[in-house]
Amino acid sequence: MNIYVGNFSYDITGDDLQAAFGAFGHVKTVKVIRDKYTGESKGFGFVDMPNKTEAQAAMLGITEIKGRRITINEARPEARNNFWPAKQGSSRRSNTHRRERRY
């Protein structure tokens, strides 16, 4: 089960998450999301626990890490990032519709 962990302190490391969730069972992977330019934590991450019962126990049992109250939910599947809408005809005007300036 993939678990979203949010609102934690920026100094939390993967080892801190591993220790907190490891107390409830086997932790497969831990990922702290970092800014791609600065490398600093964004204050959220993901923990993957293969045993659903252990994962649910951790979700109910952990309320704070290093004195800060955290948010824990089952992670949703990653949404596709479609910047451009599907083409249903040209939404942009072609150059023939623009008037040329005449001086």
C-alpha distance (Angstrom), angle and dihedral (degrees) to the residues before:
residue distance angle dihedral
M1 . . .
N2 3.79 . .
I3 3.81 112.8 .
Y4 3.81 127.3 -161.4
V5 3.80 113.4 -142.4
G6 3.77 116.4 -169.9
N7 3.78 145.1 167.8
F8 3.77 94.0 40.4
S9 3.77 126.1 144.4
Y10 3.80 117.4 -83.9
D11 3.80 90.8 -121.3
I12 3.84 93.1 61.0
T13 3.81 111.5 115.8
G14 3.77 132.9 -159.4
D15 3.80 88.2 -102.8
D16 3.82 90.3 58.3
L17 3.80 91.1 52.7
Q18 3.81 90.4 44.4
A19 3.81 90.8 54.0
A20 3.82 94.7 46.2
F21 3.81 95.6 47.8
G22 3.79 94.4 34.1
A23 3.80 89.2 67.3
F24 3.83 87.3 69.3
G25 3.81 98.8 45.6
H26 3.78 146.1 -65.4
V27 3.82 116.1 -14.9
K28 3.79 114.3 -157.0
T29 3.82 100.0 -172.9
V30 3.79 139.7 -5.4
K31 3.79 124.3 -161.1
V32 3.80 126.6 -176.6
I33 3.81 109.3 -162.5
R34 3.79 112.7 -127.7
D35 3.78 134.8 -169.0
K36 3.79 108.1 -99.4
Y37 3.81 93.8 -138.4
T38 3.80 104.1 40.1
G39 3.80 100.4 24.5
E40 3.80 90.9 -134.5
S41 3.78 121.5 138.1
K42 3.80 116.8 -96.6
G43 3.81 91.8 -148.5
F44 3.79 98.4 -104.5
G45 3.77 140.0 75.3
F46 3.78 147.5 155.9
V47 3.79 134.1 -100.4
D48 3.80 121.3 -164.4
M49 3.80 117.1 -154.2
P50 3.82 116.5 177.8
N51 3.82 95.5 -154.7
K52 3.82 109.4 72.6
T53 3.81 93.9 -159.4
E54 3.81 91.8 54.4
A55 3.80 90.6 45.4
Q56 3.80 92.6 52.4
A57 3.81 90.5 47.7
A58 3.82 89.5 52.6
M59 3.81 91.4 47.9
L60 3.80 90.3 54.4
G61 3.80 96.7 37.9
I62 3.80 102.4 48.0
T63 3.80 115.5 71.8
E64 3.79 101.4 151.4
I65 3.78 141.2 17.2
K66 3.81 121.0 -155.9
G67 3.79 91.0 -7.5
R68 3.80 95.9 -54.2
R69 3.80 122.2 113.6
I70 3.81 110.2 -122.1
T71 3.78 137.2 -162.3
I72 3.80 118.2 -123.1
N73 3.82 125.7 -174.4
E74 3.75 138.5 150.5
A75 3.79 105.0 -88.7
R76 3.78 117.6 -111.3
P77 3.79 120.3 -134.2
E78 3.78 113.8 -88.8
A79 3.78 111.5 -92.9
R80 3.76 119.2 -131.9
N81 3.76 112.5 -109.1
N82 3.80 103.2 -132.0
F83 3.77 105.8 176.3
W84 3.77 96.3 176.2
P85 3.80 123.4 54.9
A86 3.77 118.2 -121.3
K87 3.78 112.7 -85.7
Q88 3.76 112.0 -105.7
G89 3.74 95.2 163.7
S90 3.72 126.4 -43.1
S91 3.77 112.6 -45.6
R92 3.79 90.8 -178.3
R93 3.72 121.1 75.0
S94 3.73 116.1 -117.6
N95 3.78 121.0 -124.5
T96 3.80 91.1 -100.9
H97 3.79 90.2 71.8
R98 3.76 94.1 55.1
R99 3.74 118.5 88.2
E100 3.72 117.2 -129.6
R101 3.75 117.9 -129.3
R102 3.74 115.1 -114.8
Y103 3.75 120.6 -160.9
